[in-house]
Amino acid sequence: MELPPRDGDGYLVDMNDWTAEIGRAMADADGIELDESKWNQILKAREYFDEMKPITKYGGLPKPTGCV
């Protein structure tokens, strides 16, 4: 599988390119094994990131990267 563009640290350039298949392929390319526990943490982090945008705004924190 060809991965979408990533920055110098291996992060996706456009977070909207992410799918579960791409996440797993990225981990494989980086030599990381994603067991069920790690995968659940990834999904929870993505859920939290979506909820975090208004939290940062009203908490006086900087706008998250990738926020429109």
Backbone bond lengths (Angstrom), bond angles and torsions (degrees), N, CA, C in turn:
res aa  C-N    CA-C-N  psi(-1)  N-CA   C-N-CA  omega(-1)  CA-C   N-CA-C  phi
1 M - - - 1.453 - - 1.520 108.81 -
2 E 1.311 115.77 134.83 1.461 120.28 175.88 1.523 108.55 -86.32
3 L 1.332 115.32 126.09 1.459 120.50 -179.03 1.522 110.95 -81.24
4 P 1.338 116.92 149.32 1.470 120.26 173.77 1.533 109.36 -64.55
5 P 1.326 117.16 166.18 1.467 119.67 179.54 1.526 112.27 -56.30
6 R 1.357 114.49 137.08 1.467 121.33 176.76 1.522 108.41 -125.27
7 D 1.327 115.58 153.80 1.465 119.92 178.99 1.529 109.94 -79.54
8 G 1.313 116.65 -176.86 1.452 121.96 -177.39 1.517 114.20 -62.18
9 D 1.327 117.44 -20.04 1.466 121.35 178.62 1.528 112.04 -96.70
10 G 1.328 117.35 0.68 1.460 121.41 178.13 1.512 115.24 91.85
11 Y 1.343 117.43 3.70 1.463 121.02 178.16 1.523 109.77 -82.13
12 L 1.328 116.79 147.55 1.459 119.78 176.33 1.522 110.01 -60.34
13 V 1.328 116.16 137.77 1.464 120.79 176.43 1.532 109.02 -67.03
14 D 1.324 116.82 -40.17 1.463 121.93 178.60 1.519 108.41 -120.27
15 M 1.318 117.32 110.39 1.456 120.80 -176.57 1.524 112.94 -60.91
16 N 1.329 117.04 -19.36 1.466 120.74 178.67 1.527 112.50 -73.44
17 D 1.327 117.45 -10.48 1.459 121.40 176.37 1.524 112.20 -76.13
18 W 1.341 117.40 -11.71 1.466 121.10 -173.40 1.518 112.40 -70.08
19 T 1.317 114.97 136.38 1.455 123.62 166.53 1.523 105.28 -137.23
20 A 1.313 116.54 167.55 1.465 119.24 177.68 1.526 110.33 -59.53
21 E 1.327 117.03 -40.58 1.459 121.02 179.64 1.533 111.23 -62.31
22 I 1.324 116.59 -41.47 1.461 120.54 178.98 1.520 110.45 -68.02
23 G 1.323 117.38 -40.97 1.462 120.40 177.90 1.519 111.60 -58.25
24 R 1.321 115.35 -44.59 1.464 119.60 179.28 1.534 111.29 -67.76
25 A 1.328 117.27 -38.29 1.465 120.80 178.70 1.530 111.04 -67.10
26 M 1.333 116.98 -36.85 1.463 120.68 176.94 1.518 110.47 -63.32
27 A 1.321 116.42 -45.35 1.465 120.51 179.27 1.525 110.22 -61.90
28 D 1.322 116.00 -43.34 1.461 120.54 178.96 1.535 110.40 -60.98
29 A 1.324 116.86 -44.37 1.469 121.10 179.39 1.525 111.49 -63.15
30 D 1.325 116.68 -29.85 1.463 121.81 -179.97 1.528 112.50 -90.72
31 G 1.335 116.49 0.06 1.457 120.23 178.88 1.517 114.02 75.41
32 I 1.339 116.87 27.23 1.463 122.40 -179.31 1.522 109.36 -107.66
33 E 1.332 115.95 130.97 1.457 120.53 176.99 1.523 108.79 -93.16
34 L 1.311 116.11 124.76 1.466 120.72 179.86 1.521 109.51 -101.20
35 D 1.334 115.80 102.59 1.460 119.27 174.66 1.534 108.18 -82.91
36 E 1.310 116.23 178.81 1.465 120.30 -176.29 1.527 112.15 -60.27
37 S 1.322 117.22 -38.80 1.461 121.31 -179.83 1.532 111.21 -63.32
38 K 1.320 116.46 -46.88 1.473 120.14 179.20 1.525 110.71 -64.74
39 W 1.337 116.42 -41.16 1.463 119.60 -179.34 1.530 110.14 -62.79
40 N 1.326 117.99 -41.69 1.465 121.01 177.44 1.522 111.48 -62.12
41 Q 1.326 117.49 -36.88 1.463 121.07 177.23 1.527 110.73 -66.14
42 I 1.319 116.51 -39.26 1.468 120.61 177.95 1.524 109.81 -61.86
43 L 1.315 117.16 -47.46 1.463 120.61 -179.45 1.526 111.13 -63.42
44 K 1.337 117.49 -38.74 1.467 121.19 178.28 1.534 110.53 -65.83
45 A 1.329 116.51 -40.11 1.468 120.19 178.87 1.528 110.81 -63.81
46 R 1.326 117.33 -40.03 1.468 120.34 178.37 1.531 110.43 -65.12
47 E 1.328 116.13 -40.96 1.464 120.70 177.82 1.532 109.86 -63.15
48 Y 1.327 116.71 -44.67 1.453 121.25 -179.36 1.526 111.19 -64.79
49 F 1.330 116.98 -38.93 1.463 120.02 179.62 1.522 110.52 -60.00
50 D 1.346 116.71 -43.33 1.469 120.16 178.85 1.523 111.52 -61.74
51 E 1.340 116.92 -38.39 1.465 121.09 -179.90 1.530 111.47 -78.16
52 M 1.347 116.80 -21.31 1.462 121.10 -171.31 1.523 113.43 -74.14
53 K 1.336 118.67 -22.13 1.463 120.54 -176.14 1.525 112.63 -55.02
54 P 1.360 119.33 -52.65 1.469 116.78 178.21 1.524 112.68 -69.74
55 I 1.330 117.13 -27.88 1.461 119.64 178.62 1.520 110.25 -62.03
56 T 1.328 116.90 -44.09 1.468 119.27 -179.50 1.531 111.01 -66.97
57 K 1.325 117.09 -38.40 1.470 120.58 -179.51 1.522 110.85 -60.81
58 Y 1.325 116.22 -51.75 1.459 119.75 -175.90 1.519 112.70 -80.00
59 G 1.308 116.28 -12.85 1.458 120.65 175.59 1.521 112.65 -91.01
60 G 1.350 116.14 1.11 1.460 120.03 178.11 1.523 113.21 75.16
61 L 1.337 117.10 18.90 1.460 121.23 -179.18 1.530 110.18 -94.14
62 P 1.323 117.49 161.60 1.461 119.85 -179.65 1.532 111.37 -62.87
63 K 1.320 115.11 153.76 1.452 122.56 177.24 1.535 108.71 -63.46
64 P 1.350 118.30 129.65 1.465 120.15 179.06 1.527 111.30 -61.38
65 T 1.302 116.65 145.94 1.457 121.74 177.42 1.511 109.29 -61.07
66 G 1.328 116.56 137.52 1.449 120.70 179.67 1.530 113.16 89.25
67 C 1.310 116.50 -1.26 1.457 120.86 -179.43 1.523 108.74 -80.45
68 V 1.320 117.24 135.81 1.472 120.82 -178.47 1.506 109.95 -94.00
